[in-house]
Amino acid sequence: MEKKCIGLVVAMPEEVRPIVRRLGRFRRENVAGFPFYRFTGDGREIALIQSGMGTKKAWAATTALIDATQPAVIISAGLGGGVRNGLATGDVVVGGRIMTLRENSVDDGTAIDNTRLVRDIVDSLPAGPFRILEGCIVTCRGILRKEEARRILPGEITNPVLDMETAAVAQAASREGIPFLSLRAVSDAGHEEIPFSLQEITDRNLNISICRVIAAILRKPRLLPQMMRLARNAKTAGNNLATVLERLLPCL
């Protein structure tokens, strides 16, 4: 019996590159204006679409992915920011709960029982320098101060991680009745605040602008070592995420 497609929605090139290296040979296309990668292995197709940042792009990219492949399952994968102490840089959180963070409130969207899945992933990987944990993926509109997120989020939430796409991907998948998973590798721990706003480094379409990054560094030279540290952490987190995905996909 032919196995159905697994769909991956990943926002940024920096998140896509280590996944592509792990999954092997691919065919690159363009679908509805989004970079699109097709992998075939073990009789199953894997399709990855690069959405760009933000919920609007994530929704549009997920819809395009569904139209192009009719996937059996959709996975939102990428990096995220830890909110509280406990998560370390490089840890990978599997979303057992998906929430949306508003200006002063939080909407509880999707609950998924990933207990067995997390155990299976952990058992398939040798002991390493990072952990795989079940937690809560919290989608917000932009870079949010961790202090503000801690104030708004309910205290009982386990291992919350901030991102900008997951809730939209989950909603698009749910609308079509497609099973959904989310994985976020921690690029900045709970005690680390992002030292710049999204508007400082992106254009009006939420694409990272090198000119804006340089301008921000010229205005605030102290940003340079912080950005370099964040880049190193993001590389580590991205490689850990790709490792987990490589072990996870054959199990689906």
N, C-alpha and C positions, 0 to 999 in steps of 0.2 A: 504494500500500500504506500502510495506517495505521501511523504510527510509534508505538512503545510509550512508556510513561511513564518519565521519569527521576525517581528519588526522592532527595530531600535530607533529611538528618537534621542539624539544627542545634540546639544546646543552649539558648541564652539569647536573650531579646528583643533585647539589644544587638547580637547577631550576626545576628539575623533581619532587623532593620529596614533596613540598607543593601542586603541582598540583595533584599528586597521592592521597594525603590525602583528597583533596576536591572532587575528582571524584568518590571515593568509591572503591568497589570491582573490582578486575582486574585479568587478567590472564597474567603472564609474560612469554615472549618467547624470542627467539633470531632470528632475521631476518637479513640475510646477514652480520652477525657479529655484529649487533647493538642490544642493549637492546630494547625490544619492549613490550608495554603494551596494552592489549585489555580491554576496558570497555564497558559494555552494560547497557544502561538505557533508559527508555522511548521509547523502540523499536528501538533505534538508536545505532549503534556501534561507539565508539570513539577509535581510534588507535593512540598511542603516540610512537614515535621513538626517542631514545636518540642519537644524531648525534656525539657529541664531538665538539670541537672548530674548526672553520675555514671553508672556503668556499668549499674546496675539500670534507671534511667529510659531510658538509651539503648537497651538491649536491648528493653524493652517498647515504646518508640516505634517502633523499626525493625520489630518484629513487627507492630504495628498498621499501619504504612505498607505492608508487604508484603500484609497481608490486604486492605487497602482498594484497592490499585492494581496489584498484581502487576508491579512495575517491572522494566524491562529492565536497569537499572543503579542502584546505590545509591551516593550520595556522602555521606560524613561531612565536614561543613565547619564551620569555626569558628576561634577564636583559640587560641593556645598559647604556651607559654613556651620561649624558647631556653635551651639547657643550656650550651653552650660558646661561646667567643668565635668570631666569624665571621658569625653571623646577626644582622642588624640589625632594629630595630623596623620593622614594615611589610613585611618580606620574606615571601613566600608559599612554603611548603614543600609539595610534592606527595609523599605518602607512598609510597615505594618499598618500605618495610619497616614492618610494624606490630608493636610489642612491648608486653608488659605488665610493668610494674615492680611487683615485690612488695616486702616489707619489706627483704630483703637479697639479692634475686636478681631476674633478669629472664627472662621467658619470650619466646622468639622465636616469633611467631605466623604472620604472613602476609608473603610476599615477592611484590612486584608489579613487573613491568618497565614503568616509566613513561617510559623514556628518550625514546621518540618523542613521547609525549604532551607531555612537558615542552617539547621542542623546538618542537612545533607551537604551544603556547600562547605561548611566548616570541616566536616569529616573527610571531604575530598581533597582538602588542601593540607600540605604539611605545615607544621607549626612555623609561624613566621613573625615578622616584626610588626604586623598590624592585625587588628581584630575585625571579625565580621559579626555585626550585631543587628538585631531588629530594633526599629525605632520609628520616629515620626518625621516625615518630610513636610516641611512648611514652606509653601510658595508665597513669595511676596513680590511687590512690583519693582523693587530696586534694591540697591545695597542698603541694608538696615543696620543701625547700631545694635550690637548684641544686647546692650543694657535695655534698650527699648523693647526688643523682642522678649527678653526675660520678664519684663513688666507685664506684657500682654498675654503671653502664653500661660495656660493653666499649669499649675505646679505638678500635676500627676503625669504629664506627658513624658514618655521615656525617650531618651536619646534624640532630641529634636535637632534637625539639620535644616538650614535655610537654603532655598533655591529660588529660581525664577520661572520654572517651566512645568514642574511635575503635575500640579493640579489641572492645568489645561490639557495635558496629555491624557490624564486619567479621565477627564470629562469627555473628551473626544472618543476614547476607547469605550467608555460606558455607554455612550449614545448608540454605538453599533453593537453592543453586547459582546465586546472582545475582552478576554481576560487581560489583566494589567499587572505589571510589576514595576517597582522603582528601586534603583540603586544609586546612592550618592556616596562618593568618597570625600572624606573631610579634608579640605584644603586649608582651612584656618580653624584652629581650636577655639573653644568658647571664650577664652580670655583675650583673644586677639581681635582687635577692632580693625576693620578695613579703613585705611587712612585717607580715603578719597571717596567722592560721590560718583555714581554712575554717569551723571551728566558731565563730569570733568573729563572722562576718558572715552565717551562714545558720541556718535553723531545722532541725528534725530531719528534714525532707524535702529538705534541700539546696536550699531556695529562699532567695534573698537576702532578708534581713530588714532593712528600713530602720531599725527600732528597734535591732537589733543593731549595725548600722553606726554609728549615732549613739553608742551606748553605747561602742563600741570607740574612737571618736574622743575621747569625753569622758575615757576612761581613759588614752588615749595621744594627746595633741593633735598629736604629731609625725606621726601617721598622715595627717592631713588633706592636707598638700601632697603626700605620696606617693600618696595615693589620687587626688588631682586629676591628678597626672602620669600615673598608670596609666590613668585615664579618657581623657585626651587620646591616649595611645598606642593604646588599644583602639579609639578612633574611627578613627584613621588606618589601623590594621590591618584593621578591619572594612570600610572603604571599598575598600582594596586587594583584599581577598578577594572582595568583590562584583564588582569589575572583572574579576578573573580568571574567576570563575564565568560572568559574562555572555559572555565570549569562548569559554569551554570548552564550554558546553552545546550550541551548534549543531554542535560537532565530534563529538558522541557519537551 
